[in-house]
Amino acid sequence: MGWSDRLRTLVQEPIVPFLIIGAGLFGLQGVLDAMAPKGDREIVVSNDQAVAMVQTFARTWQRPPSQQELERLFDEHVRTEVFVREAMALGLDRNDTIVRRRLRQKMEFVSHGEQPLTPPSDQQLQAHLEAHPERFSSEPRFSFQQVFLDPSRRGERLNRDAEALVVELNQADAAADPSSLGDPLAMASASWQGERRSELLAQFGTTFTDALQQQPQGRWVGPISSAYGMHLVRVSSITPGELPPLDQVREGVLRDWQDVQRQNHKESYYRNLLARYSVRLPQF
């Protein structure tokens, strides 16, 4: 069986990386060494690189490469290496934003593998959960009524009309029907029950939702602005968000803890590198 047939068989095996490294490509190093020029400017295609090329080809085409295709893979790798080295020798990588950003990303990626994360204890996860309740607590829920006032219709009368309606609604108390008052607004109903904060943000916007949380309960107040215009509101209840037990959100807390640890490690890695340099900044 030729080396090409043997390579085709090996690629189909589930332990293909090990078999290729151990047998399929072991004899290629002499060929690769012959392809590479000697001296300080030597280019070497290693067995690991060759394995990666074969695996990428096989994943793409669902078959191993032929000998001619394999030679083209090597040729393209060497061609790229030549151009990259010559470009760097000419300084073409300097002051290139895309190249610099890519190099930074690769260095940050390198830093991730330098210090494997030790699995956290339950005590560490619980402490992380309690330190960041905003990330894991359930959303507050709001129940309220609203009367819409259209600024384009009412113009300068808007504030005067709002004051009169607030008085009328509070005198009528719970017997008032908000849907029969104000101006029509097809996108929002007059009554909302147990709505999550995220739903209100999507419907009315941040200004309205944040203001709603600050209003007294059981009385009509306003006007409060939203993405649509102005509203009179009567908050009947606000159910605050609750911090769930660790067992209910363990996976999310673990992912968040790991993200924080990686970020801290990346920052520490950068600070250690920065200590090797003297930095001068412009004076403004």
Protein Blocks (a to p, Z undefined) as FASTA:
>chain_A
ZZklmmmmmmmpmklmmmmmmmmmmmmmmmmmmmpcgdjkbccddfklmmmmmmmmmmmn
opacdfklmmmmmmmmmmmmmmmmmmmmnopmgoplklmmmmmmmmmmmmmmmmccdddd
fklmmmmmmmmmmlmpccdddddddddddfklnmmmmmmmmmmmmmmmmmnmmmpcfklg
cjddfkbcfbdghiafklmmmmnomklmmmmmmpcehiacdddddfklccddddfbdcdd
ddddfklmmmmmmmmmmmmmmmmmmmmmmmmmmmmpccddddZZ
